[in-house]
Amino acid sequence: METRIAVIAIIVENLDVTDDLNRILHDYGSYIIGRMGIPYREKQVSLISVAVDAPMEVISALTGKLGALDGVSVKTAYQKA
């Protein structure tokens, strides 16, 4: 199956969902190339970027689950095909 490289930008405004977010990322761990998280304590948010190499369906499923979490915003940038 063909894969695409993508970077997923995640802004977490509700820190109560951190455990759920980490559980979802763990479930997709085999597709994750790397991850960087920055806690911005002054604004009480976390900024996370996740690089993945996965089929489009997997990336869509992952971002859909993340975006469904309360207080989480998600945007994805894809490698040009």
mmCIF file as gemmi writes it, N, C-alpha and C atoms, coordinates in Angstrom:
data_model
loop_
_atom_site.group_PDB
_atom_site.id
_atom_site.type_symbol
_atom_site.label_atom_id
_atom_site.label_alt_id
_atom_site.label_comp_id
_atom_site.label_asym_id
_atom_site.label_entity_id
_atom_site.label_seq_id
_atom_site.pdbx_PDB_ins_code
_atom_site.Cartn_x
_atom_site.Cartn_y
_atom_site.Cartn_z
_atom_site.occupancy
_atom_site.B_iso_or_equiv
_atom_site.pdbx_formal_charge
_atom_site.auth_seq_id
_atom_site.auth_asym_id
_atom_site.pdbx_PDB_model_num
ATOM 1 N N . MET Axp A 1 ? 0.848 -1.182 0 1 0 ? 1 A 1
ATOM 2 C CA . MET Axp A 1 ? 0 0 0 1 0 ? 1 A 1
ATOM 3 C C . MET Axp A 1 ? 0.891 1.243 0 1 0 ? 1 A 1
ATOM 4 N N . GLU Axp A 2 ? 0.537 2.218 -0.815 1 0 ? 2 A 1
ATOM 5 C CA . GLU Axp A 2 ? 1.309 3.444 -0.929 1 0 ? 2 A 1
ATOM 6 C C . GLU Axp A 2 ? 1.158 4.306 0.324 1 0 ? 2 A 1
ATOM 7 N N . THR Axp A 3 ? 2.27 4.888 0.76 1 0 ? 3 A 1
ATOM 8 C CA . THR Axp A 3 ? 2.235 5.749 1.942 1 0 ? 3 A 1
ATOM 9 C C . THR Axp A 3 ? 2.593 7.173 1.545 1 0 ? 3 A 1
ATOM 10 N N . ARG Axp A 4 ? 2.246 8.1 2.438 1 0 ? 4 A 1
ATOM 11 C CA . ARG Axp A 4 ? 2.592 9.507 2.268 1 0 ? 4 A 1
ATOM 12 C C . ARG Axp A 4 ? 3.261 9.985 3.546 1 0 ? 4 A 1
ATOM 13 N N . ILE Axp A 5 ? 4.148 10.935 3.391 1 0 ? 5 A 1
ATOM 14 C CA . ILE Axp A 5 ? 4.763 11.58 4.545 1 0 ? 5 A 1
ATOM 15 C C . ILE Axp A 5 ? 3.929 12.807 4.873 1 0 ? 5 A 1
ATOM 16 N N . ALA Axp A 6 ? 3.653 13.007 6.143 1 0 ? 6 A 1
ATOM 17 C CA . ALA Axp A 6 ? 2.852 14.15 6.57 1 0 ? 6 A 1
ATOM 18 C C . ALA Axp A 6 ? 3.347 14.648 7.924 1 0 ? 6 A 1
ATOM 19 N N . VAL Axp A 7 ? 3.062 15.902 8.192 1 0 ? 7 A 1
ATOM 20 C CA . VAL Axp A 7 ? 3.32 16.491 9.507 1 0 ? 7 A 1
ATOM 21 C C . VAL Axp A 7 ? 1.975 16.933 10.064 1 0 ? 7 A 1
ATOM 22 N N . ILE Axp A 8 ? 1.677 16.455 11.248 1 0 ? 8 A 1
ATOM 23 C CA . ILE Axp A 8 ? 0.413 16.772 11.909 1 0 ? 8 A 1
ATOM 24 C C . ILE Axp A 8 ? 0.702 17.785 13.012 1 0 ? 8 A 1
ATOM 25 N N . ALA Axp A 9 ? 0.05 18.945 12.93 1 0 ? 9 A 1
ATOM 26 C CA . ALA Axp A 9 ? 0.179 19.978 13.965 1 0 ? 9 A 1
ATOM 27 C C . ALA Axp A 9 ? -1.026 19.868 14.898 1 0 ? 9 A 1
ATOM 28 N N . ILE Axp A 10 ? -0.731 19.805 16.194 1 0 ? 10 A 1
ATOM 29 C CA . ILE Axp A 10 ? -1.784 19.619 17.19 1 0 ? 10 A 1
ATOM 30 C C . ILE Axp A 10 ? -1.66 20.718 18.24 1 0 ? 10 A 1
ATOM 31 N N . ILE Axp A 11 ? -2.773 21.403 18.517 1 0 ? 11 A 1
ATOM 32 C CA . ILE Axp A 11 ? -2.823 22.379 19.611 1 0 ? 11 A 1
ATOM 33 C C . ILE Axp A 11 ? -3.803 21.84 20.64 1 0 ? 11 A 1
ATOM 34 N N . VAL Axp A 12 ? -3.313 21.665 21.862 1 0 ? 12 A 1
ATOM 35 C CA . VAL Axp A 12 ? -4.13 21.113 22.941 1 0 ? 12 A 1
ATOM 36 C C . VAL Axp A 12 ? -4.452 22.243 23.914 1 0 ? 12 A 1
ATOM 37 N N . GLU Axp A 13 ? -5.718 22.645 23.943 1 0 ? 13 A 1
ATOM 38 C CA . GLU Axp A 13 ? -6.159 23.692 24.865 1 0 ? 13 A 1
ATOM 39 C C . GLU Axp A 13 ? -6.783 23.114 26.127 1 0 ? 13 A 1
ATOM 40 N N . ASN Axp A 14 ? -7.222 21.87 26.061 1 0 ? 14 A 1
ATOM 41 C CA . ASN Axp A 14 ? -7.795 21.184 27.211 1 0 ? 14 A 1
ATOM 42 C C . ASN Axp A 14 ? -6.808 20.109 27.652 1 0 ? 14 A 1
ATOM 43 N N . LEU Axp A 15 ? -6.002 20.427 28.64 1 0 ? 15 A 1
ATOM 44 C CA . LEU Axp A 15 ? -4.946 19.505 29.064 1 0 ? 15 A 1
ATOM 45 C C . LEU Axp A 15 ? -5.488 18.249 29.741 1 0 ? 15 A 1
ATOM 46 N N . ASP Axp A 16 ? -6.784 18.219 30.036 1 0 ? 16 A 1
ATOM 47 C CA . ASP Axp A 16 ? -7.397 17.027 30.63 1 0 ? 16 A 1
ATOM 48 C C . ASP Axp A 16 ? -7.464 15.855 29.656 1 0 ? 16 A 1
ATOM 49 N N . VAL Axp A 17 ? -7.294 16.116 28.35 1 0 ? 17 A 1
ATOM 50 C CA . VAL Axp A 17 ? -7.373 15.044 27.355 1 0 ? 17 A 1
ATOM 51 C C . VAL Axp A 17 ? -5.999 14.48 26.989 1 0 ? 17 A 1
ATOM 52 N N . THR Axp A 18 ? -4.972 14.899 27.705 1 0 ? 18 A 1
ATOM 53 C CA . THR Axp A 18 ? -3.609 14.482 27.38 1 0 ? 18 A 1
ATOM 54 C C . THR Axp A 18 ? -3.45 12.964 27.38 1 0 ? 18 A 1
ATOM 55 N N . ASP Axp A 19 ? -4.027 12.287 28.355 1 0 ? 19 A 1
ATOM 56 C CA . ASP Axp A 19 ? -3.913 10.823 28.405 1 0 ? 19 A 1
ATOM 57 C C . ASP Axp A 19 ? -4.559 10.177 27.18 1 0 ? 19 A 1
ATOM 58 N N . ASP Axp A 20 ? -5.732 10.667 26.798 1 0 ? 20 A 1
ATOM 59 C CA . ASP Axp A 20 ? -6.409 10.126 25.615 1 0 ? 20 A 1
ATOM 60 C C . ASP Axp A 20 ? -5.595 10.397 24.355 1 0 ? 20 A 1
ATOM 61 N N . LEU Axp A 21 ? -5.051 11.595 24.233 1 0 ? 21 A 1
ATOM 62 C CA . LEU Axp A 21 ? -4.236 11.952 23.077 1 0 ? 21 A 1
ATOM 63 C C . LEU Axp A 21 ? -3.009 11.046 22.987 1 0 ? 21 A 1
ATOM 64 N N . ASN Axp A 22 ? -2.322 10.854 24.088 1 0 ? 22 A 1
ATOM 65 C CA . ASN Axp A 22 ? -1.137 9.993 24.083 1 0 ? 22 A 1
ATOM 66 C C . ASN Axp A 22 ? -1.485 8.541 23.772 1 0 ? 22 A 1
ATOM 67 N N . ARG Axp A 23 ? -2.636 8.084 24.211 1 0 ? 23 A 1
ATOM 68 C CA . ARG Axp A 23 ? -3.086 6.719 23.918 1 0 ? 23 A 1
ATOM 69 C C . ARG Axp A 23 ? -3.325 6.558 22.409 1 0 ? 23 A 1
ATOM 70 N N . ILE Axp A 24 ? -3.944 7.551 21.795 1 0 ? 24 A 1
ATOM 71 C CA . ILE Axp A 24 ? -4.19 7.502 20.345 1 0 ? 24 A 1
ATOM 72 C C . ILE Axp A 24 ? -2.863 7.496 19.598 1 0 ? 24 A 1
ATOM 73 N N . LEU Axp A 25 ? -1.952 8.372 19.97 1 0 ? 25 A 1
ATOM 74 C CA . LEU Axp A 25 ? -0.648 8.402 19.305 1 0 ? 25 A 1
ATOM 75 C C . LEU Axp A 25 ? 0.09 7.086 19.49 1 0 ? 25 A 1
ATOM 76 N N . HIS Axp A 26 ? -0.008 6.485 20.648 1 0 ? 26 A 1
ATOM 77 C CA . HIS Axp A 26 ? 0.629 5.189 20.898 1 0 ? 26 A 1
ATOM 78 C C . HIS Axp A 26 ? 0.045 4.118 19.968 1 0 ? 26 A 1
ATOM 79 N N . ASP Axp A 27 ? -1.264 4.157 19.773 1 0 ? 27 A 1
ATOM 80 C CA . ASP Axp A 27 ? -1.922 3.178 18.896 1 0 ? 27 A 1
ATOM 81 C C . ASP Axp A 27 ? -1.408 3.262 17.456 1 0 ? 27 A 1
ATOM 82 N N . TYR Axp A 28 ? -0.964 4.457 17.04 1 0 ? 28 A 1
ATOM 83 C CA . TYR Axp A 28 ? -0.462 4.66 15.678 1 0 ? 28 A 1
ATOM 84 C C . TYR Axp A 28 ? 1.066 4.76 15.657 1 0 ? 28 A 1
ATOM 85 N N . GLY Axp A 29 ? 1.701 4.305 16.705 1 0 ? 29 A 1
ATOM 86 C CA . GLY Axp A 29 ? 3.148 4.428 16.857 1 0 ? 29 A 1
ATOM 87 C C . GLY Axp A 29 ? 3.969 3.828 15.74 1 0 ? 29 A 1
ATOM 88 N N . SER Axp A 30 ? 3.48 2.794 15.095 1 0 ? 30 A 1
ATOM 89 C CA . SER Axp A 30 ? 4.25 2.159 14.024 1 0 ? 30 A 1
ATOM 90 C C . SER Axp A 30 ? 4.359 3.057 12.791 1 0 ? 30 A 1
ATOM 91 N N . TYR Axp A 31 ? 3.527 4.076 12.694 1 0 ? 31 A 1
ATOM 92 C CA . TYR Axp A 31 ? 3.56 5.003 11.559 1 0 ? 31 A 1
ATOM 93 C C . TYR Axp A 31 ? 4.301 6.302 11.878 1 0 ? 31 A 1
ATOM 94 N N . ILE Axp A 32 ? 4.582 6.534 13.157 1 0 ? 32 A 1
ATOM 95 C CA . ILE Axp A 32 ? 5.177 7.804 13.581 1 0 ? 32 A 1
ATOM 96 C C . ILE Axp A 32 ? 6.687 7.786 13.379 1 0 ? 32 A 1
ATOM 97 N N . ILE Axp A 33 ? 7.17 8.791 12.641 1 0 ? 33 A 1
ATOM 98 C CA . ILE Axp A 33 ? 8.606 8.955 12.411 1 0 ? 33 A 1
ATOM 99 C C . ILE Axp A 33 ? 9.232 9.688 13.592 1 0 ? 33 A 1
ATOM 100 N N . GLY Axp A 34 ? 8.562 10.725 14.066 1 0 ? 34 A 1
ATOM 101 C CA . GLY Axp A 34 ? 9.064 11.523 15.174 1 0 ? 34 A 1
ATOM 102 C C . GLY Axp A 34 ? 7.977 12.42 15.721 1 0 ? 34 A 1
ATOM 103 N N . ARG Axp A 35 ? 8.234 12.927 16.904 1 0 ? 35 A 1
ATOM 104 C CA . ARG Axp A 35 ? 7.228 13.729 17.609 1 0 ? 35 A 1
ATOM 105 C C . ARG Axp A 35 ? 7.941 14.771 18.453 1 0 ? 35 A 1
ATOM 106 N N . MET Axp A 36 ? 7.384 15.991 18.482 1 0 ? 36 A 1
ATOM 107 C CA . MET Axp A 36 ? 7.931 17.055 19.328 1 0 ? 36 A 1
ATOM 108 C C . MET Axp A 36 ? 6.78 17.735 20.049 1 0 ? 36 A 1
ATOM 109 N N . GLY Axp A 37 ? 6.896 17.855 21.336 1 0 ? 37 A 1
ATOM 110 C CA . GLY Axp A 37 ? 5.868 18.525 22.123 1 0 ? 37 A 1
ATOM 111 C C . GLY Axp A 37 ? 6.453 19.709 22.872 1 0 ? 37 A 1
ATOM 112 N N . ILE Axp A 38 ? 5.711 20.809 22.856 1 0 ? 38 A 1
ATOM 113 C CA . ILE Axp A 38 ? 6.159 22.031 23.539 1 0 ? 38 A 1
ATOM 114 C C . ILE Axp A 38 ? 5.041 22.498 24.463 1 0 ? 38 A 1
ATOM 115 N N . PRO Axp A 39 ? 5.251 22.404 25.768 1 0 ? 39 A 1
ATOM 116 C CA . PRO Axp A 39 ? 4.246 22.963 26.679 1 0 ? 39 A 1
ATOM 117 C C . PRO Axp A 39 ? 4.427 24.48 26.752 1 0 ? 39 A 1
ATOM 118 N N . TYR Axp A 40 ? 3.352 25.212 26.51 1 0 ? 40 A 1
ATOM 119 C CA . TYR Axp A 40 ? 3.399 26.671 26.591 1 0 ? 40 A 1
ATOM 120 C C . TYR Axp A 40 ? 2.615 27.05 27.846 1 0 ? 40 A 1
ATOM 121 N N . ARG Axp A 41 ? 3.299 27.006 28.965 1 0 ? 41 A 1
ATOM 122 C CA . ARG Axp A 41 ? 2.652 27.158 30.271 1 0 ? 41 A 1
ATOM 123 C C . ARG Axp A 41 ? 1.978 28.512 30.456 1 0 ? 41 A 1
ATOM 124 N N . GLU Axp A 42 ? 2.561 29.563 29.906 1 0 ? 42 A 1
ATOM 125 C CA . GLU Axp A 42 ? 1.985 30.897 30.07 1 0 ? 42 A 1
ATOM 126 C C . GLU Axp A 42 ? 0.583 30.986 29.479 1 0 ? 42 A 1
ATOM 127 N N . LYS Axp A 43 ? 0.33 30.219 28.424 1 0 ? 43 A 1
ATOM 128 C CA . LYS Axp A 43 ? -0.982 30.221 27.77 1 0 ? 43 A 1
ATOM 129 C C . LYS Axp A 43 ? -1.795 28.972 28.099 1 0 ? 43 A 1
ATOM 130 N N . GLN Axp A 44 ? -1.239 28.074 28.884 1 0 ? 44 A 1
ATOM 131 C CA . GLN Axp A 44 ? -1.878 26.822 29.297 1 0 ? 44 A 1
ATOM 132 C C . GLN Axp A 44 ? -2.339 25.992 28.092 1 0 ? 44 A 1
ATOM 133 N N . VAL Axp A 45 ? -1.439 25.862 27.105 1 0 ? 45 A 1
ATOM 134 C CA . VAL Axp A 45 ? -1.685 25.011 25.943 1 0 ? 45 A 1
ATOM 135 C C . VAL Axp A 45 ? -0.44 24.18 25.681 1 0 ? 45 A 1
ATOM 136 N N . SER Axp A 46 ? -0.6 23.135 24.908 1 0 ? 46 A 1
ATOM 137 C CA . SER Axp A 46 ? 0.534 22.344 24.444 1 0 ? 46 A 1
ATOM 138 C C . SER Axp A 46 ? 0.521 22.34 22.923 1 0 ? 46 A 1
ATOM 139 N N . LEU Axp A 47 ? 1.692 22.461 22.338 1 0 ? 47 A 1
ATOM 140 C CA . LEU Axp A 47 ? 1.856 22.423 20.89 1 0 ? 47 A 1
ATOM 141 C C . LEU Axp A 47 ? 2.625 21.153 20.563 1 0 ? 47 A 1
ATOM 142 N N . ILE Axp A 48 ? 2.085 20.347 19.653 1 0 ? 48 A 1
ATOM 143 C CA . ILE Axp A 48 ? 2.694 19.064 19.316 1 0 ? 48 A 1
ATOM 144 C C . ILE Axp A 48 ? 2.775 18.948 17.8 1 0 ? 48 A 1
ATOM 145 N N . SER Axp A 49 ? 3.927 18.502 17.31 1 0 ? 49 A 1
ATOM 146 C CA . SER Axp A 49 ? 4.038 18.165 15.888 1 0 ? 49 A 1
ATOM 147 C C . SER Axp A 49 ? 4.426 16.696 15.801 1 0 ? 49 A 1
ATOM 148 N N . VAL Axp A 50 ? 3.78 16.005 14.864 1 0 ? 50 A 1
ATOM 149 C CA . VAL Axp A 50 ? 4.01 14.581 14.684 1 0 ? 50 A 1
ATOM 150 C C . VAL Axp A 50 ? 4.281 14.326 13.208 1 0 ? 50 A 1
ATOM 151 N N . ALA Axp A 51 ? 5.429 13.743 12.898 1 0 ? 51 A 1
ATOM 152 C CA . ALA Axp A 51 ? 5.758 13.359 11.525 1 0 ? 51 A 1
ATOM 153 C C . ALA Axp A 51 ? 5.387 11.895 11.348 1 0 ? 51 A 1
ATOM 154 N N . VAL Axp A 52 ? 4.65 11.608 10.259 1 0 ? 52 A 1
ATOM 155 C CA . VAL Axp A 52 ? 4.208 10.241 10.006 1 0 ? 52 A 1
ATOM 156 C C . VAL Axp A 52 ? 4.517 9.822 8.573 1 0 ? 52 A 1
ATOM 157 N N . ASP Axp A 53 ? 4.628 8.525 8.373 1 0 ? 53 A 1
ATOM 158 C CA . ASP Axp A 53 ? 4.731 7.92 7.049 1 0 ? 53 A 1
ATOM 159 C C . ASP Axp A 53 ? 3.704 6.799 7.044 1 0 ? 53 A 1
ATOM 160 N N . ALA Axp A 54 ? 2.557 7.053 6.383 1 0 ? 54 A 1
ATOM 161 C CA . ALA Axp A 54 ? 1.435 6.125 6.486 1 0 ? 54 A 1
ATOM 162 C C . ALA Axp A 54 ? 0.529 6.253 5.271 1 0 ? 54 A 1
ATOM 163 N N . PRO Axp A 55 ? -0.314 5.247 5.038 1 0 ? 55 A 1
ATOM 164 C CA . PRO Axp A 55 ? -1.334 5.371 3.993 1 0 ? 55 A 1
ATOM 165 C C . PRO Axp A 55 ? -2.29 6.527 4.336 1 0 ? 55 A 1
ATOM 166 N N . MET Axp A 56 ? -2.859 7.134 3.32 1 0 ? 56 A 1
ATOM 167 C CA . MET Axp A 56 ? -3.772 8.264 3.528 1 0 ? 56 A 1
ATOM 168 C C . MET Axp A 56 ? -4.912 7.909 4.476 1 0 ? 56 A 1
ATOM 169 N N . GLU Axp A 57 ? -5.43 6.7 4.374 1 0 ? 57 A 1
ATOM 170 C CA . GLU Axp A 57 ? -6.548 6.29 5.227 1 0 ? 57 A 1
ATOM 171 C C . GLU Axp A 57 ? -6.143 6.289 6.703 1 0 ? 57 A 1
ATOM 172 N N . VAL Axp A 58 ? -4.915 5.881 6.963 1 0 ? 58 A 1
ATOM 173 C CA . VAL Axp A 58 ? -4.416 5.839 8.34 1 0 ? 58 A 1
ATOM 174 C C . VAL Axp A 58 ? -4.226 7.254 8.865 1 0 ? 58 A 1
ATOM 175 N N . ILE Axp A 59 ? -3.661 8.13 8.052 1 0 ? 59 A 1
ATOM 176 C CA . ILE Axp A 59 ? -3.463 9.52 8.479 1 0 ? 59 A 1
ATOM 177 C C . ILE Axp A 59 ? -4.815 10.169 8.764 1 0 ? 59 A 1
ATOM 178 N N . SER Axp A 60 ? -5.78 9.935 7.901 1 0 ? 60 A 1
ATOM 179 C CA . SER Axp A 60 ? -7.121 10.497 8.102 1 0 ? 60 A 1
ATOM 180 C C . SER Axp A 60 ? -7.768 9.965 9.376 1 0 ? 60 A 1
ATOM 181 N N . ALA Axp A 61 ? -7.618 8.675 9.632 1 0 ? 61 A 1
ATOM 182 C CA . ALA Axp A 61 ? -8.187 8.086 10.847 1 0 ? 61 A 1
ATOM 183 C C . ALA Axp A 61 ? -7.523 8.682 12.094 1 0 ? 61 A 1
ATOM 184 N N . LEU Axp A 62 ? -6.207 8.807 12.051 1 0 ? 62 A 1
ATOM 185 C CA . LEU Axp A 62 ? -5.475 9.364 13.194 1 0 ? 62 A 1
ATOM 186 C C . LEU Axp A 62 ? -5.901 10.797 13.459 1 0 ? 62 A 1
ATOM 187 N N . THR Axp A 63 ? -5.899 11.633 12.431 1 0 ? 63 A 1
ATOM 188 C CA . THR Axp A 63 ? -6.246 13.039 12.636 1 0 ? 63 A 1
ATOM 189 C C . THR Axp A 63 ? -7.713 13.194 13.03 1 0 ? 63 A 1
ATOM 190 N N . GLY Axp A 64 ? -8.569 12.324 12.522 1 0 ? 64 A 1
ATOM 191 C CA . GLY Axp A 64 ? -9.976 12.371 12.915 1 0 ? 64 A 1
ATOM 192 C C . GLY Axp A 64 ? -10.161 12.073 14.391 1 0 ? 64 A 1
ATOM 193 N N . LYS Axp A 65 ? -9.463 11.064 14.888 1 0 ? 65 A 1
ATOM 194 C CA . LYS Axp A 65 ? -9.562 10.717 16.311 1 0 ? 65 A 1
ATOM 195 C C . LYS Axp A 65 ? -8.995 11.82 17.189 1 0 ? 65 A 1
ATOM 196 N N . LEU Axp A 66 ? -7.873 12.406 16.765 1 0 ? 66 A 1
ATOM 197 C CA . LEU Axp A 66 ? -7.281 13.491 17.539 1 0 ? 66 A 1
ATOM 198 C C . LEU Axp A 66 ? -8.191 14.716 17.55 1 0 ? 66 A 1
ATOM 199 N N . GLY Axp A 67 ? -8.717 15.059 16.386 1 0 ? 67 A 1
ATOM 200 C CA . GLY Axp A 67 ? -9.579 16.234 16.28 1 0 ? 67 A 1
ATOM 201 C C . GLY Axp A 67 ? -10.898 16.092 17.009 1 0 ? 67 A 1
ATOM 202 N N . ALA Axp A 68 ? -11.318 14.864 17.281 1 0 ? 68 A 1
ATOM 203 C CA . ALA Axp A 68 ? -12.567 14.626 18 1 0 ? 68 A 1
ATOM 204 C C . ALA Axp A 68 ? -12.424 14.863 19.499 1 0 ? 68 A 1
ATOM 205 N N . LEU Axp A 69 ? -11.197 14.948 19.974 1 0 ? 69 A 1
ATOM 206 C CA . LEU Axp A 69 ? -10.973 15.198 21.4 1 0 ? 69 A 1
ATOM 207 C C . LEU Axp A 69 ? -11.367 16.629 21.737 1 0 ? 69 A 1
ATOM 208 N N . ASP Axp A 70 ? -11.979 16.814 22.893 1 0 ? 70 A 1
ATOM 209 C CA . ASP Axp A 70 ? -12.419 18.132 23.337 1 0 ? 70 A 1
ATOM 210 C C . ASP Axp A 70 ? -11.221 19.054 23.558 1 0 ? 70 A 1
ATOM 211 N N . GLY Axp A 71 ? -11.242 20.209 22.918 1 0 ? 71 A 1
ATOM 212 C CA . GLY Axp A 71 ? -10.177 21.191 23.117 1 0 ? 71 A 1
ATOM 213 C C . GLY Axp A 71 ? -8.922 20.921 22.328 1 0 ? 71 A 1
ATOM 214 N N . VAL Axp A 72 ? -9.008 20.098 21.27 1 0 ? 72 A 1
ATOM 215 C CA . VAL Axp A 72 ? -7.844 19.766 20.448 1 0 ? 72 A 1
ATOM 216 C C . VAL Axp A 72 ? -8.1 20.219 19.014 1 0 ? 72 A 1
ATOM 217 N N . SER Axp A 73 ? -7.151 20.982 18.454 1 0 ? 73 A 1
ATOM 218 C CA . SER Axp A 73 ? -7.201 21.409 17.051 1 0 ? 73 A 1
ATOM 219 C C . SER Axp A 73 ? -6.099 20.702 16.289 1 0 ? 73 A 1
ATOM 220 N N . VAL Axp A 74 ? -6.414 20.25 15.068 1 0 ? 74 A 1
ATOM 221 C CA . VAL Axp A 74 ? -5.457 19.466 14.274 1 0 ? 74 A 1
ATOM 222 C C . VAL Axp A 74 ? -5.437 19.974 12.83 1 0 ? 74 A 1
ATOM 223 N N . LYS Axp A 75 ? -4.238 20.124 12.285 1 0 ? 75 A 1
ATOM 224 C CA . LYS Axp A 75 ? -4.053 20.442 10.861 1 0 ? 75 A 1
ATOM 225 C C . LYS Axp A 75 ? -2.933 19.548 10.346 1 0 ? 75 A 1
ATOM 226 N N . THR Axp A 76 ? -3.028 19.18 9.07 1 0 ? 76 A 1
ATOM 227 C CA . THR Axp A 76 ? -2.04 18.26 8.495 1 0 ? 76 A 1
ATOM 228 C C . THR Axp A 76 ? -1.49 18.835 7.192 1 0 ? 76 A 1
ATOM 229 N N . ALA Axp A 77 ? -0.172 18.738 7.048 1 0 ? 77 A 1
ATOM 230 C CA . ALA Axp A 77 ? 0.5 19.11 5.799 1 0 ? 77 A 1
ATOM 231 C C . ALA Axp A 77 ? 1.091 17.829 5.211 1 0 ? 77 A 1
ATOM 232 N N . TYR Axp A 78 ? 0.823 17.612 3.909 1 0 ? 78 A 1
ATOM 233 C CA . TYR Axp A 78 ? 1.247 16.38 3.232 1 0 ? 78 A 1
ATOM 234 C C . TYR Axp A 78 ? 2.398 16.619 2.273 1 0 ? 78 A 1
ATOM 235 N N . GLN Axp A 79 ? 3.213 15.599 2.112 1 0 ? 79 A 1
ATOM 236 C CA . GLN Axp A 79 ? 4.239 15.568 1.073 1 0 ? 79 A 1
ATOM 237 C C . GLN Axp A 79 ? 3.53 15.626 -0.274 1 0 ? 79 A 1
ATOM 238 N N . LYS Axp A 80 ? 4.123 16.359 -1.204 1 0 ? 80 A 1
ATOM 239 C CA . LYS Axp A 80 ? 3.544 16.396 -2.55 1 0 ? 80 A 1
ATOM 240 C C . LYS Axp A 80 ? 3.678 15.019 -3.174 1 0 ? 80 A 1
ATOM 241 N N . ALA Axp A 81 ? 2.629 14.595 -3.82 1 0 ? 81 A 1
ATOM 242 C CA . ALA Axp A 81 ? 2.604 13.248 -4.418 1 0 ? 81 A 1
ATOM 243 C C . ALA Axp A 81 ? 3.474 13.185 -5.66 1 0 ? 81 A 1
